[in-house]
Amino acid sequence: MDHLLNLKSSMTGHNGHGLHDWVHSTSPTAHCSFSGVSCDADARVVSLNVSFTPLFGTISPEIGMLNRLVNLTLAANNFSGRLPLETVADPDTDLRGVSI
């Protein structure tokens, strides 16, 4: 969950808008009910779809910590910068589901 909350911090930019349901919880699976997040049976994030949210800011290298991610959809947002290398550093990462 901390990885997602760190991502939220970078993606919502200075104005803090968007992803309002991404809040800290003591439940080990709470992040699986965040908007745009899908998890596998082990509560690991496998899909992140934050398209049309709208978000401003950058994509944090923290995204590389979501090592089971097979779908990443970031379309129709106002991100700046580059997609971090951490996203593609793992040779097992399947990027066929990336939509920017």
Phi and psi in degrees as GROMACS dihedral restraints (atoms count N, CA, C in turn):
[ dihedral_restraints ]
;  ai    aj    ak    al  type     phi  dphi    fc
    3     4     5     6     1   -60.1    20    10
    4     5     6     7     1   -36.9    20    10
    6     7     8     9     1   -62.1    20    10
    7     8     9    10     1   -42.6    20    10
    9    10    11    12     1   -66.7    20    10
   10    11    12    13     1   -39.9    20    10
   12    13    14    15     1   -67.5    20    10
   13    14    15    16     1   -34.9    20    10
   15    16    17    18     1   -67.3    20    10
   16    17    18    19     1   -38.8    20    10
   18    19    20    21     1   -61.7    20    10
   19    20    21    22     1   -44.6    20    10
   21    22    23    24     1   -56.7    20    10
   22    23    24    25     1   -44.4    20    10
   24    25    26    27     1   -58.3    20    10
   25    26    27    28     1   -39.6    20    10
   27    28    29    30     1   -79.7    20    10
   28    29    30    31     1   -31.7    20    10
   30    31    32    33     1   -83.6    20    10
   31    32    33    34     1   -20.5    20    10
   33    34    35    36     1   -88.9    20    10
   34    35    36    37     1    -7.4    20    10
   36    37    38    39     1    64.2    20    10
   37    38    39    40     1  -164.1    20    10
   39    40    41    42     1   -69.3    20    10
   40    41    42    43     1   -24.8    20    10
   42    43    44    45     1   -86.9    20    10
   43    44    45    46     1   -15.3    20    10
   45    46    47    48     1    71.4    20    10
   46    47    48    49     1    14.7    20    10
   48    49    50    51     1   -82.8    20    10
   49    50    51    52     1   148.9    20    10
   51    52    53    54     1    97.6    20    10
   52    53    54    55     1   155.9    20    10
   54    55    56    57     1    55.7    20    10
   55    56    57    58     1    43.0    20    10
   57    58    59    60     1   -64.3    20    10
   58    59    60    61     1   -24.6    20    10
   60    61    62    63     1   -87.4    20    10
   61    62    63    64     1    -0.7    20    10
   63    64    65    66     1   -83.7    20    10
   64    65    66    67     1    87.0    20    10
   66    67    68    69     1  -128.1    20    10
   67    68    69    70     1   154.1    20    10
   69    70    71    72     1   -63.6    20    10
   70    71    72    73     1   143.7    20    10
   72    73    74    75     1  -148.0    20    10
   73    74    75    76     1   155.2    20    10
   75    76    77    78     1   -85.6    20    10
   76    77    78    79     1   -10.4    20    10
   78    79    80    81     1   -70.1    20    10
   79    80    81    82     1   130.2    20    10
   81    82    83    84     1   -69.5    20    10
   82    83    84    85     1   -11.3    20    10
   84    85    86    87     1  -119.7    20    10
   85    86    87    88     1     9.0    20    10
   87    88    89    90     1   -58.0    20    10
   88    89    90    91     1   -36.6    20    10
   90    91    92    93     1   -61.6    20    10
   91    92    93    94     1   -23.5    20    10
   93    94    95    96     1   -69.3    20    10
   94    95    96    97     1   -15.2    20    10
   96    97    98    99     1  -103.1    20    10
   97    98    99   100     1     4.4    20    10
   99   100   101   102     1   -63.2    20    10
  100   101   102   103     1   144.7    20    10
  102   103   104   105     1   -59.9    20    10
  103   104   105   106     1   132.7    20    10
  105   106   107   108     1    83.5    20    10
  106   107   108   109     1    -0.4    20    10
  108   109   110   111     1  -108.6    20    10
  109   110   111   112     1   133.2    20    10
  111   112   113   114     1  -124.6    20    10
  112   113   114   115     1   141.5    20    10
  114   115   116   117     1  -121.6    20    10
  115   116   117   118     1   161.0    20    10
  117   118   119   120     1   -89.3    20    10
  118   119   120   121     1  -173.0    20    10
  120   121   122   123     1   -64.7    20    10
  121   122   123   124     1   -20.3    20    10
  123   124   125   126     1   -94.2    20    10
  124   125   126   127     1    12.0    20    10
  126   127   128   129     1    62.9    20    10
  127   128   129   130     1    29.4    20    10
  129   130   131   132     1   -97.2    20    10
  130   131   132   133     1   138.1    20    10
  132   133   134   135     1   -68.5    20    10
  133   134   135   136     1   123.0    20    10
  135   136   137   138     1  -113.8    20    10
  136   137   138   139     1   -18.0    20    10
  138   139   140   141     1  -144.1    20    10
  139   140   141   142     1   136.8    20    10
  141   142   143   144     1  -134.2    20    10
  142   143   144   145     1   113.6    20    10
  144   145   146   147     1  -125.2    20    10
  145   146   147   148     1   100.9    20    10
  147   148   149   150     1  -115.6    20    10
  148   149   150   151     1    30.4    20    10
  150   151   152   153     1   -70.1    20    10
  151   152   153   154     1   148.2    20    10
  153   154   155   156     1    57.2    20    10
  154   155   156   157     1    37.7    20    10
  156   157   158   159     1   -81.8    20    10
  157   158   159   160     1   -40.1    20    10
  159   160   161   162     1   -85.4    20    10
  160   161   162   163     1   145.4    20    10
  162   163   164   165     1  -119.4    20    10
  163   164   165   166     1   152.1    20    10
  165   166   167   168     1  -133.5    20    10
  166   167   168   169     1   149.7    20    10
  168   169   170   171     1   124.9    20    10
  169   170   171   172     1  -147.0    20    10
  171   172   173   174     1  -126.7    20    10
  172   173   174   175     1   165.5    20    10
  174   175   176   177     1   -94.1    20    10
  175   176   177   178     1   115.3    20    10
  177   178   179   180     1   -70.1    20    10
  178   179   180   181     1   147.1    20    10
  180   181   182   183     1   -57.4    20    10
  181   182   183   184     1   -17.2    20    10
  183   184   185   186     1   -56.1    20    10
  184   185   186   187     1   -21.8    20    10
  186   187   188   189     1   -59.9    20    10
  187   188   189   190     1   -26.3    20    10
  189   190   191   192     1   -65.7    20    10
  190   191   192   193     1   -17.5    20    10
  192   193   194   195     1   -76.4    20    10
  193   194   195   196     1   -13.7    20    10
  195   196   197   198     1   -86.3    20    10
  196   197   198   199     1    72.8    20    10
  198   199   200   201     1   -78.6    20    10
  199   200   201   202     1     0.6    20    10
  201   202   203   204     1  -106.7    20    10
  202   203   204   205     1     6.4    20    10
  204   205   206   207     1   -65.6    20    10
  205   206   207   208     1   123.5    20    10
  207   208   209   210     1  -118.8    20    10
  208   209   210   211     1   -10.6    20    10
  210   211   212   213     1  -135.7    20    10
  211   212   213   214     1   124.8    20    10
  213   214   215   216     1  -132.6    20    10
  214   215   216   217     1   113.1    20    10
  216   217   218   219     1  -121.6    20    10
  217   218   219   220     1   116.1    20    10
  219   220   221   222     1  -121.3    20    10
  220   221   222   223     1    11.9    20    10
  222   223   224   225     1   -59.9    20    10
  223   224   225   226     1   152.0    20    10
  225   226   227   228     1    59.8    20    10
  226   227   228   229     1    43.9    20    10
  228   229   230   231     1  -124.0    20    10
  229   230   231   232     1   179.2    20    10
  231   232   233   234     1  -118.9    20    10
  232   233   234   235     1    53.1    20    10
  234   235   236   237     1   -75.2    20    10
  235   236   237   238     1   152.9    20    10
  237   238   239   240     1  -122.3    20    10
  238   239   240   241     1   162.4    20    10
  240   241   242   243     1    86.6    20    10
  241   242   243   244     1  -164.3    20    10
  243   244   245   246     1  -112.0    20    10
  244   245   246   247     1   159.7    20    10
  246   247   248   249     1   -70.2    20    10
  247   248   249   250     1   123.7    20    10
  249   250   251   252     1   -58.9    20    10
  250   251   252   253     1   143.7    20    10
  252   253   254   255     1   -59.8    20    10
  253   254   255   256     1   -26.5    20    10
  255   256   257   258     1   -58.1    20    10
  256   257   258   259     1   -24.1    20    10
  258   259   260   261     1   -66.1    20    10
  259   260   261   262     1   -33.3    20    10
  261   262   263   264     1  -113.7    20    10
  262   263   264   265     1     6.1    20    10
  264   265   266   267     1   -69.0    20    10
  265   266   267   268     1   -30.4    20    10
  267   268   269   270     1   -82.8    20    10
  268   269   270   271     1   121.0    20    10
  270   271   272   273     1   -64.9    20    10
  271   272   273   274     1   -16.7    20    10
  273   274   275   276     1   -86.8    20    10
  274   275   276   277     1    -5.2    20    10
  276   277   278   279     1   -69.5    20    10
  277   278   279   280     1   126.9    20    10
  279   280   281   282     1   -97.5    20    10
  280   281   282   283     1   109.5    20    10
  282   283   284   285     1   -95.7    20    10
  283   284   285   286     1    12.1    20    10
  285   286   287   288     1   -66.3    20    10
  286   287   288   289     1   -20.5    20    10
  288   289   290   291     1   -96.4    20    10
  289   290   291   292     1    18.0    20    10
  291   292   293   294     1   -89.3    20    10
  292   293   294   295     1   127.8    20    10
  294   295   296   297     1  -132.2    20    10
  295   296   297   298     1   118.5    20    10
